[in-house]
Amino acid sequence: MHGEIFGKPVVSQNRELAILVVAAGRGSRAGLGLPKQYRDIGGRPLLAHTLSAMLTAAPGAQLLTVIHPDDADLYAQAVAHLPATAQARLQTPTPGGETRQDSVRLGLEALACQAPHPQIVLIHDGARPFSSEALIARARDAALAHGAAVPGLALIDTIKEVDDQGKIVATPQRAALRTVQTPQAFRFDLILAAHRKAAQEGQSGLTDDAAIAEWAGYGVHIFEGERENMKITNAEDIGLAEAKLIGSLQDVRTGQGFDVHAFGPGDHLWLGGYEIAHDHGLLGHSDADVLSHAITDAILGAIADGDIGSHFPPSDPQWRGAASSIFLAAAMQRLRDRNGMIAHIDATVICERPKVGPHRDAIRQSLAAITGVSIDRIAVKATTSEQLGFTGRGEGIAAMAIATVRLPL
């Protein structure tokens, strides 16, 4: 397929296998009033982890995400955390419906509009970020062998059936029971026909795609799932997932950055992408955002990838007057291209004026927006040089920054 998503060309993909990631839910049990698929986990939204796992496990597959119609901006922010090569493999997301069942059907219909449509489709929850390559391979093979198959796990605990008073009425034999996960795997024509039939006959409320296939008369098989393939549902799950994800990024590095700009004519200046009214501006080839420059160099230093001048040389006229947010965003993308994350940014502005304190939180918010990092991972401090040196004489501003990053080993 060729086309564009977020301005990037979509690469050619294998038409045999498609992965449909369902992320249209409003689930808020994870807290903060944000759909759980967009909650920050280990420096990236949950959905970004899930998409990354799918893209890694099935490098040749088409990948289509079903999102809530109101979540286009949240989705764009989530995929911005992926490496550029991964972003290029994603198809433009399709809007979902009122229920999960509706959303899956709409996703299948979107895939059906492509020519040719896939032979096999894997339907996966956007809140399951830990699917492995081996699990995806088992899912694909099971769909080819049986037409409809789902990952399942044998029960460890004894199961009790209770009545509405909490009294035990039965003890099912656990040997014949399985807990079921995603990705659920189907021959594409089979599951599309089952969903269409359920919609036409008003059959709603089926809890997963296996149930829809069963209702439509198809036999569904079980293949071995993975205990690591947890679904994120509540705040406790988020804590467990974050510990696991951060634990996988064991290469911890620190970089430092320092920058200086002199005052010049003007009525404002930029710090961390935030505009501050002042009786002077800062002189520089770009917008002279001394704070953004220091943080950019700190990030590049942490990943041993040159400095701001090597990537954006002041001799290049295209950067004259450019917003320094461009440089900082580019450094973040280079970190993401290595599947890394920011653990913390600690920056200090050194000047007699303007007073930074009243603008501190606005600067932090601006930096969080540029980097895609949660604001609690960004510290901005200010100090004077006690009227010593060029900053003490009010001739300019200096900034220094330390960036701590985590990378896979």
N, C-alpha and C positions, 0 to 999 in steps of 0.2 A: 504494500500500500504506500502511496505517496500522498503527501498533504502537509499541513502545518499544525503544530500545537504550540501555543505561546511563542509564535515566531520562529520555531525550530522545525527543520524538516523531519518528517516521520520516516524512520528507516524501513527498508523492505523486511517483511517478516514471513515466517512459516505459516501457511494457512491451515495446516493440519490441526493445530492445537490452539485454542483460545482460553484465556483465563478471565472470568467475569468476577470482579471484586465488588461486593455489595457494601456500600458505605453511605446509604441514604437515610439511615436511622437518626432519630432525635434523642437517643438514649442519653440521659443525664445522670444516671446513678453514679457515674465516676466523679461527679462534682463540678463545681465552678460554673455551672450553667452552660457549659460548652459541650456539643456532641463529642462523645468519648473518642471518636476516630480522629479528632483534631486536638486532643489533649497532648501537651508536651510530655514526652517520655525520653529521658536521656538526651535532651537537646534537640529532638525532632518530634514532629507530630506523629502520633501512633500510626496514622494511615501511611506516612512516608516509610516507616519501618516495614509495614505489611507489603507495600508495593515493591520495596527494595528486595525483600525476601522472595517474592514471586518472580521478579525479573532475573534475579540471580539463579533461582532454581530451574527456570525454564527460559533459557536465553533466546530460543527461537520462537517463542509463543507470542501471539497477539495478546494485548492486555487492555481491557476496557473496564473502567470504573463507573459504577452507578452512584450518583450523588443526589442529595436533596436539591431541588431547584434553587433554593436560597443560598447554597453553599459554594457557589462558583469561586468566590474570593478565598474562602478557607481552603478549598481544594488547590487553587493556584499557589497559595502560601505553603501548603504541605509539600507539593511536588517540587517546589523551589529548593527544598532541602536535599533533593536527589542529585547525583552526578549528572552532568549535562548529557552524557550518552544514554543514561537511563531515562531522562525526561523525553528524549527523542523517540523512545520506543513506545511511549504511552499514546493510546488513541484519545481523541477528544472525549471527555466524559459525557455520559448521557444522563438525563434527569430520571429520577425514580418516581415511584407512586406513593400512595398512602400507606401501604403495608409492604413488608419484605417480599411477600409473594408477588405483589404488583411490580415492585422494583426489579426483581429477577426477570419477570416476563418482559418488561420493557427493555432490559439489557439484552435478552435473547433476541428480541425483535430487531434491535439495532445491529446485532451481529448478522441476523438473517438478511439484512439489506445489503450486506457486502457480497461481492461475487469474486470467487466462490466463498460460501460460508464455511466455517471450520468443520472438520470431521468430529472432533472431540471438544467438549467444553468442560472446564473445571469451574465450579461456582464456589467462591470463597468469601468468608466474612472479613470485612475490612478491619475488624478488631482482633484478628489472629496474626500476630507478627512473627511467629516462630516456625513457620512451615519450612521443612528442609527439602533439599534437592531429592533425597531418597523418597520422601513422602509424595512429592509431585510425580516422580517416576512411577511409583506404585499406583497412584491415582490414574495416570494415563493408561498404564497397562491394564488395569482393572476395567476401565471403560471400554477399551478395545476388545477385551475378552468377554465381557458380560453385557455391555450396553448401558448398564446403570450400576454404580457401586459407590459406597461411602466408607470413609475411614472410621473404625470403631475400636474401642478399648474394652477389654474384659474388666468386670467390676472387681474391686479389691474389697470393699466393705459389703457386709450383709445388707440387703434391702428389705424394708418393711412397708407393707401397705397399711394405711391407717384410715379410720373413718373421720367424720367431721368433729368428733369429740377427742381425737388424738389417741384412740384405742387401736392397737394392732389387730388387724383382721386377717392378714395373710403374710407369709414369708416366701416370696418368689424364689425359685432356684436361680441363683446368680450365674450359673454356668451357661445358661441360655440367653443371658442379657448382655447388652453392650451399650456403652455411652458413645454417642455419635458426634463426629467433628466435621469440619470442612478442611480442604476442598472436597466437595462432592462431585463425582465424575460421571459424565454421561456421553453417550452418542448424541451429537447435537440435534439431529432430527427427532430423536426420541423425546428428549426433555422439552423441546420447543412444542411438539405436538401435545404433550401432557399439560403444559402450562396453558396453551391455547384452549384445550378442552375444558380445563378447570375454570377459566375465565368465562367461556361461553355458557357453561352450566351454572355459573354463580357459586362455585365451590370455593369458599375462602376460609381463612383461618388455619390452613395447613402449615405446620411449624417449620418444615424444611423441604428441600427439593426432593429428597427421597420419599417423603410422604405423598408428594404430588405424583411422582412416578408410580408409587404403589396404588394410589387411588385410581390412576388411569389404567391400571391393569398390567403394569410391567413388573417383572421380578427385579429386585434390587439386592445386590450382593454386598458383603462386608469385606473390606481389606484392612490390614493392620494400620492403625493410626499411631500417633506419637504422644506420649505424656507431656513432652515439651511444648506441644502445639496448643497452648492454653488460649482461651478466649478472655479478653479484657472486658470485665463487666462493671466492676465497682472500684472505689478508691484503693482498697486493699490490693486488688489485682494490679493496679497501676504501680504501686510500690514494689511488688514482686517483679513485674516486668522491667521496671527501671533498673533494679538491681542486676537483673540478668543482662540487659542490654549494655549497661555501663561496664559490667564485668567483662564483656567481650572486647572492650576497647582498652587494652592493658598497656599500650604504649603511651605514657603520659609525658608530654613535652611542654617546655615553657619558652616563650620568645619575648624579647623586649623591643620597644620602639621609642624613639625620641625625635622631636621635631621642634623647630623654632621658626617663627615668622615675625617680621617687623611691622609696626604700625605704619599706616599711610593714610592718604585721603579716603574719606568715606563716611557713611552714617550707620554702618552695621558691620557685623562680622559673623562668621559661622563657627560653631563649636559642636562637634559630633552630629553634624547635619541639621543643627538647630540654629535659626537666625536670631541674633541678639542685637538690639538697637544700641549704637555706641557712637561716640563723637569721632571715632577713627575706624577705618577698615584695616584689614591685614593684607600685606603685599605678598604676592606669589603668582606663579604661572597659572595655577588652577584657582579655585576659590579661597585658597590659603587656610583651609580648615585644619589647624594645627593638631587638634585632638584626633580627628579622623585619620590624619596621616600617621600619627604615632601608633594608633591601634592597628592600622593596616600593616605597618612594618612589624609590629609585634606578632601578628598572625603569620605573616610570611616567614618571619624568623623562626617561629615554632615548627614550621614544616620544612625549613631549610630551602626556601624557594625564592631566593633573591630578596630584593627590597622594592619599595614603591617606585624608585627611580628607574629600576631595570625593566619594570613592566609598563610604566607610564612616564617615559623620559620627558623632562621639561623642555627638551629641544624639539619635541613633536608639537606642531601648532594645533593639532586636534584637541589637545588637552588644555588649551588656553581658556581660562575662565570656567573650566569644567567643574561640576559638583563633585566634591571628594567622596560623596556617597558611592559614586561609580567605582572608585578604587577600593573602598572597603568591601563593597558587595562582591567585587571580583576576587579579592583575597579569600572571602568566605566560600566562594564557589570552588576555588582551588583546594580548600580544605575539604569540602564535601566530595569533590572528585576523588579524594583519597578515603572516602567513607569515614571521615573524622568528624569530631564535634568540638564545640567550645565548652570547656568546663567552667571557665571564669575569665572575665576581663577586668583588670584593675587599672584605672587611669588617673593621672593627676595633672591638673592644669596649674601652671605657675605664672602668676601675673599680679600686678597691683590693682588693675582694673581691666575690664568691668568685673563687678562682683559676680562670681559664678554661682554662689549658694542659692540665690532665688530661682535660678534656672536649672538646678541640678537634676530634678526629676524629669523635667521636659527633655533635657539632653539625654538622659538614660533611656527615656521612652523612644526618642529618635534613633538612638543607636540600636535598641532592641528591634525596631522596625527594619532598619537597614540590614542588620546581620541575621535576622530571623531567630535570635536568641531570646529566651525569656528574660525579663528585666531583672529578675533576682540573680542572674549570672553576670550582671554588669555593675561595677562600682565606679563612680566618678567623684573625685575629690578635688579640692582646690587649696592652694596655699600661696603665700607671697614669698618674696626673697628678702624680706625685711629691708626694702629700699636699697639693696645691694645689687650690683651688676646691671645688665641692660633691662631686665624685667623690673628691677627696683627703680630704675630711672624712668619707667613707663615707656620704653622704646619698643616693646614687643611682648609677645607671649611665647612661652615654652610649654611643651606637654610631654609627658612620658607615660608609657603603658606597658603592662605585662599581660600577655595572653597565655593561658594554660589550655592546652588542647589534649584530646584523647584520640588515638588512632588504633586501628587493628594492628596486632603484631605481625 
